[in-house]
Amino acid sequence: MNVILSKYVYVLQKIYWFAYLQVLWMLFTLLGLGVFGIFPATHALITVLKEKDLSSGEAFREFRNAFTCSFIKLSGAALIWHFMFLLISTNLLIFQSIYLKYLVMGMIGLLFLSMIHFFQYLETNQPIVSQVKRAFSFVWVLPKNNAGYFFILVLELLAIAFIPGITFFFGISIAAYFIVKIGNSEENKRLQAKLAERSIS
């Protein structure tokens, strides 16, 4: 009975935690006027999820600090990524061939994966343009991660289609949680060590 009760409490705590982070993400996104707030808010969400055993107050302070410290730089990054998405997406209206449309959709998928890698390995003290370029290279050197990210994207789209109410309260925070879990794999740690060695040399 105690085991069942402890698991029940654990599940409730997880539900509260993800709902709390989702609310923080939405509030700070709105605080940044949506388009400009979504990138620093997403960075703040991933930053908090990389920490362990945070209380609600600690999570809020960590979220707020990550958001405010990165707001200006990531607002500029948002413009770069939005421009790339817009530039590629307009080809869906230009091209009439179904095969070319599929090609454009594939390019959009690669762009989306690159953006996830951008958030995963973001270093706010480094130039944004070079990190955008680095994110594109990660798409080719981390295929296992890409498969995991693509699976998360499919599940997210299915959740939006079939359970939009639940997705509204948990969709982004849970998706970000699993993205962080994938990013903490041994393969990624070795990659980060190699990048650190290159930066030192």
Long-range contacts (C-beta under 8 A, 24 or more apart in sequence): 15-170, 18-170, 18-173, 18-174, 18-177, 19-169, 19-170, 19-173, 20-56, 20-59, 21-45, 21-48, 21-49, 21-59, 21-63, 21-173, 21-176, 22-169, 22-170, 22-171, 22-172, 22-173, 24-48, 24-59, 24-60, 24-63, 25-172, 25-173, 28-63, 28-64, 28-67, 31-67, 32-67, 32-71, 32-75, 35-78, 35-82, 36-71, 36-75, 36-78, 37-71, 37-75, 38-78, 39-74, 39-75, 39-77, 39-78, 39-81, 40-66, 40-67, 40-70, 40-71, 40-74, 40-75, 41-67, 42-119, 42-172, 42-176, 43-67, 43-70, 43-74, 43-119, 43-122, 43-124, 44-70, 45-172, 45-173, 45-176, 46-119, 46-120, 46-122, 46-176, 46-179, 46-180, 49-173, 49-176, 49-177, 49-180, 50-180, 50-184, 69-124, 70-122, 70-124, 73-124, 73-128, 74-124, 74-128, 76-128, 77-118, 77-128, 77-131, 77-132, 80-128, 80-129, 80-132, 81-111, 81-115, 81-118, 81-132, 84-111, 85-111, 109-150, 110-136, 110-139, 112-153, 113-139, 113-146, 113-149, 113-150, 114-138, 114-139, 116-149, 116-179, 117-142, 117-145, 119-179, 120-179, 120-180, 120-183, 120-188, 121-183, 121-192, 121-195, 138-191, 141-191, 142-187, 142-188, 142-191, 144-185, 144-187, 145-182, 145-183, 145-185, 145-187, 145-188, 148-178, 148-182, 149-179, 149-182, 152-178, 152-179
